[in-house]
Every structure is written in C-alpha cells, then in structure tokens.
Amino acid sequence: MTILAEVKKLGQQIWLDNLSRTLVRSGALAQMLEQGVCGVTSNPAIFQKAFSGDALYAADIEMLKQQGKNAKTIYETLAVADVQAACDVCRAEFDRSGGNTGFVSLEVSPELSRNAQGTIDEAKRLHAAINVNLTLLFSRRQTLKAYRAYAEGIAKRLAAGGDVRAVHVVASFFISRVDGALDATLPEHLQGKIAIALAKAAYLDWQEFFAAPEFARLAEQGANKVSLLWASTGVKNPAYPDTLYVDSLIGADTVNTVPDATLNAFIDHGKAACTLTEGTEEALAQLVETAQLGIDLETLATRLQDDGLKQFEKAFEQLLAPLA
C-alpha cells in the first residue's frame, strides 16, 4: 500500500494542485492516481504557467486567435478542455468511490471576485461543463459563512423537490500564507504553528456544524457534508519540513491539495497518521496567546483574502495578455 493509499484509508483525499496538457497526455496524472492521488485542482495561476511553458498549447492558441476569439474565450476553451480531459483520467477513481472522489475543478474568473451575482452566473455556466470550487478562505468565520451558505442552498434545492445526493462541495482553506504573514511578528515558540492551529480549530468548527441538528435534517434527505480542503500547503519557509502542512493536517472527511514538489516529498518521506485531531487543546491555547499579543486573526484573514484576490487577478492578466 502506498502512503497516499494509507492517507485515503484514514479518510483524507490527496489531490494534485496542478494541471497541464502534458500532465494529462504524458500519462503522468494517471500514474499519480495509481499511487493514490484522488483529484485535481486548478486556478488561473496554474494555467498561466501551463500556457506559457507547455508547447502542446501553441497550435490551439494560434488556431483560436485566427478564428477571432478573444483572450478570455481562448483561455476558457483551453482550460475547460483540460479539466474535462483530467476528469476522463480520474473517471475510474470516481466510479470506484461511488462518485465521492475523482473530482477535477476550476475556479471562476478572479475578475468577478467582487461581483457576487457575476460570480454566481459564471459558476452556473461553467458548472454545465465542469466542476467549480469554493476557494480562498483564511479564517474560521469565513469558512462558517461558506457552510451556512451551502446549507441554505441545499435546503432551497430540497424545498424545490431537487436531488442533492450528487452535490459535493469543498471549501478551500489556505494554510501556509497564514504563517508567512505572521511569523515575523510572533515569538519563536509560535512561529510555524499558527496556521496549523487555525486549521485544527477550523476542523473543530466543521465537526460541530455538520453534527448539529440543523444539518442532520438535511443529511437525512441526502445532503453531503462540505469537505474542508487544505490549500496552499507547499512550505514557503525553507527552514520548515517540506511536508509540514501535509503531515500535520491528516483527518477524516478532508482534502489536501498539494503542488508537485510537496506531493513527491510526502511520497518520499511523509508520515501517514491521523494528526488533525491531535493536540487540539494546545492549538487552541496557541490561538489564544496570539490574540493576547494583539493579533486579530479575522482581520488578518480579510487582508490575506484581499491580497490573494489581487494575486489571482494579476495572474489572470498575465495569462490573458499573450492570448489577446
């Protein structure tokens, strides 16, 4: 049994946070699934890197330009095709799990990040062709808002006579950027600890929310729980172990989406153990100590979310420029 299969047995899915045409056509993605990878996430920054560095796109980009397609149409045409091709590779995993794993998803345009109705409209349009994901969460409050919105949507769908059994949602909670923003302001004994502590507290929130009677009534009618997805799990600080944000966050009903380097490192020397529920009292104490230092993690989360949106917007601009 591979280490990824061991993690899956503990209830967590490991997804790949990367996608390109070469990854799919070379068979590399299929090999990763054989090792135990359960799905794929993508975003504009990933596609910007793929389009600029993967020669397999050049002919199609030129053909679409000759057809008079605008830059966003070219991007979307290529990205949707790649996600669908990756879904084909993941189909066996999807079928084996009864439709609970094997997902590949795309984010809506970051240009719409401050346009709620525009985001909803684009998500609906894209969902007709592919999966979309809920991303860029940095705090417990933000994540609980996402759960409540999900539950309200499920309730409305059920009230309208809809089937919710095939509705699967992940909420992407970003990890390493929290430590990256905080470490310089913290005493040494808290450095590299707060992102993990925050994730463990968020998991406690998740357990409480989805065990509550309000959601239990929806679950009785076929509703699935939202899966907490750990994102930004590549280590930014080279002083930290390269598998820190994988080893420390393994728990049931969660997903960890990892970049290639982190995936390879975890396969090589990671540890498969249910760590997400270990040391929760210590984690909560660390969060209290952080607050006593005058650090408001919700304010930080708002800033990180805004910074993250700006990064996605910049990546999207860089992606579109050569397609124009």
SESE-449830 format. One line per 8 residues: number of its first residue (from 1); their letters; for each residue y, z, x of C-alpha. Coordinates in Angstrom, 2 decimals. Layout:
<nodes>
NUM	a	Y Z X ~ ...
</nodes>
This chain:
<nodes>
1	mtilaevk	0.00 0.00 0.00 ~ 3.41 -0.96 1.36 ~ 6.22 1.59 1.49 ~ 8.04 -0.36 -1.23 ~ 4.98 -0.10 -3.46 ~ 4.92 3.64 -2.76 ~ 8.54 3.93 -3.87 ~ 7.72 1.94 -7.00
9	klgqqiwl	4.89 4.37 -7.74 ~ 7.47 7.18 -7.59 ~ 9.43 5.44 -10.34 ~ 12.15 3.66 -8.36 ~ 12.62 -0.07 -8.03 ~ 13.93 -1.52 -4.77 ~ 15.99 -4.65 -5.34 ~ 17.49 -7.06 -2.82
17	dnlsrtlv	21.28 -7.22 -2.74 ~ 21.43 -10.81 -1.57 ~ 20.79 -14.32 -2.87 ~ 20.98 -17.81 -1.48 ~ 19.29 -21.18 -1.96 ~ 17.48 -20.89 1.37 ~ 16.22 -17.42 0.50 ~ 14.56 -18.83 -2.61
25	rsgalaqm	13.35 -22.20 -1.30 ~ 12.01 -20.92 2.01 ~ 9.63 -18.53 0.30 ~ 11.36 -15.50 1.84 ~ 12.16 -14.00 -1.56 ~ 8.57 -14.46 -2.71 ~ 7.36 -12.65 0.41 ~ 9.72 -9.76 -0.32
33	leqgvcgv	8.31 -9.47 -3.82 ~ 4.80 -9.37 -2.39 ~ 5.91 -6.39 -0.30 ~ 7.24 -4.58 -3.37 ~ 10.82 -5.76 -4.00 ~ 11.30 -5.71 -7.78 ~ 14.52 -7.66 -8.41 ~ 17.76 -9.12 -7.06
41	tsnpaifq	21.50 -8.50 -7.45 ~ 24.28 -10.93 -6.57 ~ 28.06 -10.97 -6.59 ~ 30.93 -13.28 -5.59 ~ 30.96 -11.94 -2.01 ~ 27.26 -12.75 -1.65 ~ 27.77 -16.27 -2.98 ~ 30.84 -16.79 -0.79
49	kafsgdal	28.66 -16.07 2.22 ~ 25.84 -18.26 0.90 ~ 28.02 -21.27 0.09 ~ 29.73 -21.20 3.49 ~ 26.62 -20.56 5.58 ~ 23.76 -22.31 3.80 ~ 23.58 -26.07 4.33 ~ 21.45 -26.57 1.21
57	yaadieml	24.59 -26.36 -0.95 ~ 26.64 -29.08 0.70 ~ 25.28 -32.11 -1.20 ~ 25.56 -30.49 -4.62 ~ 29.06 -29.21 -3.92 ~ 30.18 -32.70 -2.94 ~ 28.48 -34.25 -5.99 ~ 30.17 -31.81 -8.36
65	kqqgknak	33.53 -32.46 -6.69 ~ 33.05 -36.19 -7.18 ~ 32.36 -35.52 -10.86 ~ 35.80 -33.91 -11.09 ~ 34.53 -30.38 -11.72 ~ 36.98 -27.58 -10.99 ~ 36.24 -24.89 -8.44 ~ 35.09 -22.22 -10.88
73	tiyetlav	32.79 -24.66 -12.69 ~ 31.26 -25.68 -9.36 ~ 30.71 -22.03 -8.41 ~ 29.20 -21.13 -11.75 ~ 26.94 -24.19 -11.83 ~ 25.51 -23.31 -8.42 ~ 25.34 -19.55 -8.96 ~ 23.61 -19.78 -12.33
81	advqaacd	21.09 -22.25 -10.90 ~ 20.36 -19.88 -8.01 ~ 19.91 -16.87 -10.30 ~ 17.60 -18.87 -12.55 ~ 15.58 -20.07 -9.55 ~ 15.27 -16.48 -8.33 ~ 14.16 -15.46 -11.83 ~ 11.36 -18.00 -11.56
89	vcraefdr	10.22 -16.36 -8.32 ~ 10.41 -12.94 -9.99 ~ 8.60 -14.06 -13.14 ~ 5.20 -12.71 -12.08 ~ 6.76 -9.28 -11.41 ~ 8.48 -9.40 -14.80 ~ 5.24 -10.30 -16.59 ~ 3.16 -7.67 -14.76
97	sggntgfv	5.58 -4.93 -15.78 ~ 5.81 -5.99 -19.40 ~ 9.42 -7.04 -18.94 ~ 10.62 -3.84 -17.28 ~ 11.14 -5.15 -13.72 ~ 11.72 -8.52 -12.05 ~ 15.35 -8.96 -13.03 ~ 17.98 -11.06 -11.24
105	slevspel	21.61 -10.68 -12.25 ~ 25.13 -11.97 -11.72 ~ 28.49 -10.30 -12.17 ~ 31.20 -11.70 -14.39 ~ 34.24 -13.15 -12.67 ~ 36.36 -10.49 -10.93 ~ 39.40 -12.39 -12.18 ~ 38.62 -10.77 -15.55
113	srnaqgti	38.23 -7.23 -14.25 ~ 41.39 -6.03 -16.02 ~ 40.78 -8.12 -19.13 ~ 38.32 -6.29 -21.37 ~ 37.94 -8.98 -24.03 ~ 37.75 -11.72 -21.42 ~ 35.01 -9.82 -19.63 ~ 33.06 -9.37 -22.87
121	deakrlha	33.41 -13.05 -23.76 ~ 32.29 -14.23 -20.32 ~ 29.40 -11.75 -20.24 ~ 28.18 -13.08 -23.59 ~ 28.49 -16.68 -22.41 ~ 26.70 -16.04 -19.12 ~ 24.02 -13.96 -20.81 ~ 22.94 -17.04 -22.71
129	ainvnltl	21.71 -18.38 -19.36 ~ 21.15 -15.35 -17.07 ~ 21.31 -11.59 -16.77 ~ 24.61 -9.87 -16.09 ~ 25.05 -6.39 -14.63 ~ 27.45 -3.48 -15.04 ~ 28.96 -2.66 -11.68 ~ 31.47 -0.80 -9.55
137	lfsrrqtl	31.10 2.80 -10.72 ~ 32.13 5.61 -8.38 ~ 32.14 8.78 -10.44 ~ 30.26 10.85 -12.95 ~ 32.97 10.36 -15.56 ~ 32.99 6.59 -15.18 ~ 29.20 6.48 -15.44 ~ 29.05 8.69 -18.52
145	kayrayae	31.59 6.38 -20.18 ~ 29.24 3.47 -19.45 ~ 26.30 5.34 -21.01 ~ 28.30 6.13 -24.13 ~ 29.40 2.51 -24.48 ~ 25.78 1.40 -24.12 ~ 24.57 3.88 -26.73 ~ 27.32 2.80 -29.15
153	giakrlaa	26.36 -0.84 -28.67 ~ 22.68 -0.10 -29.22 ~ 23.48 1.86 -32.39 ~ 25.55 -1.05 -33.73 ~ 22.77 -3.52 -32.95 ~ 20.20 -1.35 -34.72 ~ 22.50 -0.89 -37.72 ~ 22.77 -4.66 -37.97
161	ggdvravh	18.97 -4.95 -38.01 ~ 18.69 -6.14 -34.40 ~ 15.82 -5.54 -31.98 ~ 16.78 -3.50 -28.90 ~ 13.42 -3.26 -27.13 ~ 14.23 -6.11 -24.74 ~ 17.71 -4.80 -23.86 ~ 17.70 -3.49 -20.28
169	vvasffis	20.83 -2.21 -18.53 ~ 21.54 -0.96 -15.02 ~ 24.69 0.96 -14.16 ~ 25.66 0.31 -10.54 ~ 26.86 3.49 -8.85 ~ 28.36 2.83 -5.39 ~ 27.36 5.20 -2.60 ~ 28.46 4.54 0.98
177	rvdgalda	32.09 3.77 0.14 ~ 32.50 7.37 -1.04 ~ 31.56 8.77 2.36 ~ 33.60 6.07 4.07 ~ 36.70 7.19 2.17 ~ 36.11 10.93 2.51 ~ 34.56 11.69 5.89 ~ 37.79 11.72 7.88
185	tlpehlqg	39.23 14.37 5.54 ~ 36.17 16.66 5.50 ~ 34.88 19.40 7.79 ~ 31.95 18.24 9.90 ~ 29.29 20.02 7.84 ~ 30.24 17.96 4.75 ~ 30.56 14.57 6.42 ~ 27.96 12.07 5.26
193	kiaialak	26.90 14.44 2.48 ~ 29.24 13.96 -0.46 ~ 28.10 10.52 -1.62 ~ 24.52 11.74 -1.84 ~ 25.62 14.98 -3.52 ~ 27.61 12.98 -6.05 ~ 24.62 10.73 -6.73 ~ 22.35 13.73 -7.30
201	aayldwqe	24.89 15.22 -9.71 ~ 25.15 11.87 -11.49 ~ 21.38 11.84 -11.86 ~ 21.52 15.28 -13.48 ~ 24.09 13.84 -15.91 ~ 21.77 10.90 -16.56 ~ 18.85 13.20 -17.33 ~ 20.97 15.27 -19.72
209	ffaapefa	22.49 12.28 -21.53 ~ 19.23 10.45 -22.16 ~ 17.33 13.61 -23.12 ~ 19.93 14.58 -25.73 ~ 19.04 14.30 -29.44 ~ 21.69 11.61 -29.99 ~ 19.92 9.17 -27.67 ~ 16.44 10.38 -28.63
217	rlaeqgan	17.07 8.99 -32.11 ~ 17.90 5.60 -30.59 ~ 14.87 5.76 -28.30 ~ 12.63 6.31 -31.33 ~ 13.85 2.93 -32.56 ~ 13.01 1.19 -29.28 ~ 16.14 1.74 -27.16 ~ 15.64 1.82 -23.40
225	kvsllwas	17.44 4.22 -21.11 ~ 20.09 2.83 -18.79 ~ 18.75 2.77 -15.23 ~ 21.03 4.26 -12.60 ~ 21.31 1.72 -9.81 ~ 22.42 2.84 -6.35 ~ 24.63 0.15 -4.83 ~ 26.47 -0.05 -1.50
233	tgvknpay	23.50 1.61 0.19 ~ 23.91 -0.02 3.57 ~ 25.20 2.58 6.01 ~ 28.81 1.96 7.08 ~ 28.90 4.67 9.77 ~ 26.59 3.77 12.69 ~ 26.24 7.47 13.50 ~ 24.16 7.94 10.34
241	pdtlyvds	20.48 6.97 9.98 ~ 20.28 3.38 8.76 ~ 18.04 4.35 5.83 ~ 20.11 7.41 4.79 ~ 21.11 6.08 1.37 ~ 17.57 4.95 0.55 ~ 15.53 7.88 1.84 ~ 17.81 10.41 0.13
249	ligadtvn	18.00 8.82 -3.33 ~ 14.44 8.08 -4.44 ~ 13.80 9.16 -8.01 ~ 12.25 8.10 -11.30 ~ 13.93 5.53 -13.54 ~ 16.38 4.44 -10.83 ~ 17.01 1.29 -8.85 ~ 18.29 0.92 -5.29
257	tvpdatln	19.69 -2.48 -4.40 ~ 19.77 -2.94 -0.64 ~ 21.04 -5.58 1.81 ~ 18.50 -7.33 4.03 ~ 19.12 -5.15 7.10 ~ 18.67 -1.94 5.13 ~ 15.56 -3.29 3.43 ~ 14.00 -4.20 6.79
265	afidhgka	14.92 -0.83 8.26 ~ 13.37 1.02 5.33 ~ 10.18 -1.03 5.56 ~ 10.04 -0.26 9.29 ~ 10.75 3.48 9.32 ~ 11.80 4.72 5.89 ~ 10.14 7.56 4.02 ~ 8.77 7.32 0.50
273	actltegt	9.29 10.69 -1.17 ~ 10.92 11.84 -4.42 ~ 14.14 13.14 -2.87 ~ 16.68 12.62 -5.65 ~ 15.81 15.90 -7.35 ~ 15.58 17.91 -4.13 ~ 18.44 20.16 -3.02 ~ 20.44 19.72 -6.22
281	eealaqlv	21.91 23.25 -6.05 ~ 23.11 22.58 -2.52 ~ 24.53 19.24 -3.64 ~ 26.48 20.84 -6.48 ~ 27.78 23.51 -4.09 ~ 28.99 20.78 -1.73 ~ 30.90 19.16 -4.58 ~ 32.49 22.49 -5.46
289	etaqlgid	33.50 23.01 -1.84 ~ 35.00 19.53 -1.75 ~ 37.06 20.33 -4.84 ~ 38.21 23.60 -3.24 ~ 39.57 21.53 -0.35 ~ 41.90 19.89 -2.87 ~ 39.96 16.65 -3.17 ~ 39.69 15.25 -6.70
297	letlatrl	36.63 13.01 -6.76 ~ 37.64 11.39 -10.04 ~ 40.99 10.36 -8.56 ~ 39.15 9.05 -5.51 ~ 36.77 7.13 -7.78 ~ 39.68 5.41 -9.54 ~ 41.14 4.38 -6.17 ~ 37.79 3.15 -4.87
305	qddglkqf	37.20 1.18 -8.06 ~ 40.62 -0.45 -7.74 ~ 40.02 -1.20 -4.04 ~ 36.58 -2.61 -4.86 ~ 38.02 -4.90 -7.51 ~ 40.60 -6.17 -5.03 ~ 37.83 -6.88 -2.51 ~ 35.83 -8.77 -5.13
313	ekafeqll	38.93 -10.72 -6.17 ~ 39.64 -11.67 -2.54 ~ 36.02 -12.73 -2.01 ~ 36.21 -14.83 -5.18 ~ 39.39 -16.53 -3.96 ~ 37.72 -17.28 -0.61 ~ 34.68 -18.60 -2.46 ~ 36.70 -20.92 -4.72
321	apla	39.13 -22.28 -2.10 ~ 36.74 -24.74 -0.39 ~ 35.35 -25.82 -3.78 ~ 38.75 -26.91 -5.10
</nodes>
